[in-house]
Amino acid sequence: MTIYHFVGIKGTGMSSLAQILHDSGERVQGSDVEKRFFTQEVLEEKNIDIMPFAKENIREGLTIIAGNAFSDDHEEIQEAKRLGLPFYWYHEFLGEWLSKYTSIAVTGAHGKTSTTGLLAHVLSENYPTSYLIGDGTGRGHEDSKYFAFEACEYRRHFLAYHPDYAIMTNIDFDHPDYFTSIDDVFDAFQEMAKQVKKGIIACGDDEHLQHIQANVPVLYYGFSETNDFQAQNVRETDEGTTFDVFVRNNFYETFTIPQYGNHTVLNALSVIAICHYENMQPEQIQKLATFRGVKRRFTEKKWNDQILVDDYAHHPIEITATIDSARKKYKDRPVVAIFQPHTFTRTKTFLNEFAESLKQADHVYLCDIFGSARENEGKLTIQNLQELIPESEILQLDETDSLTSYEDGVLLFMGAGDIQKFQKAYEEN
């Protein structure tokens, strides 16, 4: 019996996939840098071995799964190929694995993780379900009926998948280090759509998704009356957000979710649509009401008289959505944005858009740009963004005590890098 060795096991997708294989009865181990990441706690709970990177980790009897953040010159990948071991990139292996189930891919520029988490929750409450969520959460089940998974468009990796269904939340220009334009992004999604086997659930309020062509039925959801599944009468309560769903203009059911913001209604509507298409009953779908969210997506913590929120928002659209959620849930509290840009190319491409989205907060703090594994330096600095938000301040790790002045404030720590260290420093301070 082979042992699956994950090169870069602490990555969010890699951690999730490792958990799925482990839960399905496979033997799993992995390697990574020694820095601690939030994804490794659950790996340790499952007694999955995590080793520091070293070519000595690679030996006969292993099947290698490598994270997409790495290249062919990584020492473990080189050793695996020298030994002729079975080798897969993350997306290649996932593409083969999902063929065992009724698979539902969740893709889009924004909202993938939250929507996958919500879908996995509703399915798991009703059926044996395997799922892979981009927050580092994964679950395998030997008797799974469904497999819900997050499908990332970066470098067209999702073209390794041929799912039964796809939820498409939106198409937007992101990953400017790879995609050349919005048309390039659209072409990738169009190619993906042609690979879906049974049906596509797409947001009809997104102008780009309205033009998607497929070989299977495309059902649209959104707030517009032209959608197959429409949300009406949206209202915020102390419990969350309640809304009515109409299917082809006929009232279907009223649902409540414990989240806030129009983007959370859209996420829920996509899940309602796919469950309805799979002939689930309204009372089964009502499990939406018990979903408590995914990691790093508006993850809240009460701290003295403040609310601290950890959020993955790293694109202007996502920042706007996070601020909107905070305003709707905490109407009378000041909203403080603490933002760490992720990658120099994205910061440069969306510099003006970042400024406009952040200005929707009452106060803005900016942290130095976080370079990714693909790019570690650039001529751009955080001062370039600050110039567009004159009232903003640069936040240093040893100066977080300035945040104590916002009594009753909602502090939004936003970014895809290591923004959590600023929240941790603030709490320790």
N, C-alpha and C positions, 0 to 999 in steps of 0.2 A: 504494500500500500504506500503510495507516494506521500511525501510531506510537501505541502504548499509553502513556499518561502516567499514572503512579500518584501520586496526592496522598496523601502519607504513606507512602512506599515502604519506610521502615525498620520499620514495624509488622511483627509476626511473621507474620501471615497475608498481608499485602501483599507482604512480601519473598518469601515462598514462591510466591505467585501470579505475581509478576514473573519469577521464575526458571523457572517452568513455561512461561510464554509465550515467554520467550527461548529455552529449549531446544527449543521446538516450531517455531522458525523465525520467530517474530514479532519486530518491532522494538519495543524497550522502553526507557523512560526514567522518571524520577520525581523527586519533590521531597520535602523534609522539613526539619525543624529542623537546625541545624548541629551539635548535640551528637552525639557518636559513640555508636552502639549496636552491640551484638554482631552484629546481623543484617546490617550493611552490608558486612562483609568479603567474603562470598561474592558479593554484588552487584558489588563492585569487581573481584573475580577474573574475573567474566564481562563486564567492561567495560561495565556498565550505568551510564549517566550519572545522577548524583544531584546535584540542584541545590537551593539554598536556596529556600524558599517565595517566590514573587513572581508577581503576575498576568501579568507579561511572559513567563512560561514557557508560557502558554496561547496557542495560535495555531491557525490553520486546519490541517487535516490530522491532528489528534490525536483519539484516542478516550480519554476520561477515565474512570479508575477511581479512586474516592475511598474512603479508609479510613473505617470506621464510627465512628471516634473524632471525626470532624469534622462540622461542621454546615453548613447552606446559606449561612451568612454568611462562610465562609472565602473569602479573596480569589481563590484560583484557581478555586474552584467557581463563584463569582459570574461570573467572566470566562468560564468555559466555557459557562455557561448564556446569557450575553449573546451569545456567538458562535454559539449553537445547535449546539454540538458533541455528538456521541454521548456519552452520560453514563451511567455505572453506579455504584451503590454496590458495594462489594466483594462482598457476599453475592449481589447481583443478577447480577453478571457470572459468579461461580462457579457459580451455579445453571444458567446457560445452557451454560457450558463443559463441565460434567461429563456432559452429555447425549451426548457423542461416544463415551463409553466404557461398559464395565460398571463402574458406580460403587458404591463402598462407603463410606458415611458412618460415621464413628465419633463418637458423641456420648455425653454423660453429664456429671454435675456434676464428677466427678473421673476422672482416668486417661485422658482423651482423647488427649493428646499422646503419652504413652508407648505406648498401644495402637496409635495410628496409625503411629508409628515402627516398632513391631514388625511390624505387618501389611505396611507398605510394604517392609520388609526381606525378609520371607519371599516376598512376591509378586515382588519385583525379582530375587531369586535364581533364580526359575524362569521368569518371563515378562517381556516388555517392559511396564513399568509406569510410570505417572505418579503422583505423590503430592504432597500438600500437608500438611505437618506444622506444628503450631502453635508450633514452636520456631524458626521462620524458615527452615526447610528446605523446598525445593521442587524437583521434577524433572519435566521434560516429556519425552515420548518420542513421536515422530511415529507410531510403530507400536504404541502402547500397547494392550494388551488390557484392563488394569484401571486404574481411577483411584481411589486410596485417599485420603480427605481427612478432615480434622477439621471437625466441624460444631458450632458453638457455639450454645448456647441463649439467650445474652444478647439481650435485646430481641426474642426469637423470630426471630432472623436465620436460623436453620436452616430456617424454613418457606419459604425461597426455593428449597429443594432438593427434588427428587423422585428420590432415589437408587434404584438397583436393590436394594441391600441396606443395612441399618443395623446396626451394633453399638451396643448401649445398655449402658453400663457401670454406671450407677446413676442414681438421681434423688435429689437432696438440695437443701435450701434454700440458695441462694447468690444473689449479685447483689441484695441487698436494696434497692438504689437503683432497681430496676426491678420485680422480682417482689414480690408482696404477701404470699405465703404458700407453703407446700409444695404446697398444692392448686393454686395458680396455676402453679407449676413443672410439676406433673404434667399439667395441662391442655395446656401447651405441648408436652410430650413425646407426649401422646396424639394431638395434632393432627399432629405430625411422623410418628408411627407410621402414620397413615392414608395418608401420601403415599409410603410405601415400596412399590416395585413387585414385588419377588420374595421377600424374606424378611427376618426380623429375628432377630438373635442377641442375647439379653438375659440379664442376670445374674439367675438365679432366686433367688439369696440376698438380693436387694434386694426388700423387701416392696412397694415402690411398683411396680416393674416387673412383679410378678406379676399386676397388674391391667390391664396394657396390652392394649388391643384393637386388632386390625389386620385388614386385608383379605388378608393374606398369612400363611404359616406363621410362627410364633414359636417358635424353639428356645431352650431355657434352658441356661445353664451355671453351674457353681458347685461348692461343696463338699457341698451337701446331696444326699441320695440321690434326691430327686425330680427332679433336673435331667436333661436329655437328655445333657449332657456333664458328667461329674463328675471332679474331681481327688481322688485318694486317695493315701495313703502318701507324703505330702510330707516330704522330708528335705533338710536343708542340708548341703552339702559344701564343700570348698575351692574347687570350680569354680563353685558357684552353688546352684541349687535343682533337685532332681529329683523328679518326681511321675508317678504312673500315671494314665492317662485311661481312663475307662469310658464307652462310648456306650450309653445305655439299658441300663445295668447289665452290659454285656458288655465285657471288657477289650479295649482298642483298641491302645494303645502306651504306652511310657515316654518321657518327654521331659525334657530338661535345659535350663534357662535360666541365663545368667550373672548373674542378679539375685537379690535376697533380699526376703522379705516376702510375706505372703499376697496382698497386692494385686497383686504381680507375677505370681503364679500365675494369678490371675483374668484379668489382661490376656492372658496367654499362652493360657489356655483359650478365650477368645473368638476369638482368631486361629485356633486349632486347629479350632474349630467351623465358622467360615466357610470355611476351606480344605477341610475334610472335606465340607461341603455343596456345594462347587464341584468335588468329585471329585478333589482332589489326593491324591497318595499319601503315606503316612507319611514316607518318606525325603525327600520334598520339604519337608514341614512341619518336619522335624528341623532345618532352617536356623535355627530359633529359637535354637539353641545358639550361633550366631555373631553375634547382635545385641549391639551394644555401647552401646545406649542413645541417648537424644536429648539435645539441649542443655538444660542447666539442670534436669535431672531426675536427682538424685543423681549429679552430675558430680564425680568425685573428683580430688584432686591430693595427692600425697605432699609434705609440707613438713616438712623436718627429721624429728623423731620423731612428727609429727602427721599426721592425714588431714584435709584441708580438703574440704568438700562444698558445692557450689553447687546449690541446689534452689529451684524455683519455688513450693514449698508456701506457700499463702496462705489456707487454710481449715483449721479445726481437724482435720477428717478427714485432710487431706493432711499436716499436721504429725505426727499420730500415725503415719501410714504411713511417713514419712521416718525418724522416730526408731526405729520397728520395724525398718526395713531396716538401720539403723546397728547396732542391738543384735544382730541376727542375723548380720551379716557380721563385726563386730568385737566378739566376745563379751566380751573381757577389757579393753576400753578404755572410759574415761569418755566419755560423750556430752554435748557442750556445745551448747546451742541458742542461736543468735544470730538473733533474729527481728525483722523489720521489717513491721508491719501494713500492709496495702494498702487504702486508702480508709477514710474516717471512718465511712461507713454500715456497712460490713462489720465494722469493729472494734467499733462500738457494738452491733450485732446479736448478735455472737458473743463478747462480752467474756468471759463466764464459761467458755464452751467453749474459747476460746484459752488461758485460764489452766490449765484441766484438762489439755489436750493437752500444753502446754509443761512441766508438772510431771513428765511422764514422762522428761524429760532429767535428767541429774545436776546440771547447772548451766545457768542461764538468763540471757541478756543480751537486753535490749530496745532497739530503735532507734526513733527518732521515726517517727510515722505518715507514710506516703507518700500524699499526696493524688493522685488521678488527674486526667486532663484534664477529667473531668466534675465534679470537686469539689476545690477547693484548700484548703479550710479547714473546721474544725469546732470545736465547743466541747470535744470530747473530746481528751485528751492521753495520751501514753504512760504517764504517772503513774497514770492510772485502771486500766490493766492491771497495772502493777507492784504496786499495792495488793492485788491478788488473788494475787500470787506474791511474798510477803514476802522470800524469799531471793534474788530476782532483782536484777540491777543494770542501770542505764541505761548504754548504751554510746555514747560520743561518738567521732566520726571520728578525733580526735587522741589517743584513749586506748586504742587497740586493743592496745597492748603488754601489757595485762593478760591477754590470752589466751595468752601464752607460758607461763603458770604451769601449764597443763594438759598435763603430760608424757604422751605416748602418747595424747592426746585425739583424739576425732573431733569436729571443729568443723563444725556444720551452719549454714551461712549461708542462711537461708530467707526468702523473700518475693517478691512479684511487682513490686516497685518497682525501686529501684536499690541493693539490698542488696549487689551486687557491689562497690560502692565501699568497703565496710567490709572485705571480703576483700582487695581490692587494697591498701588502706591498711595492713592487717596484714602483708601480704607485703613491702611496701616498707619497713615499719618494722623 
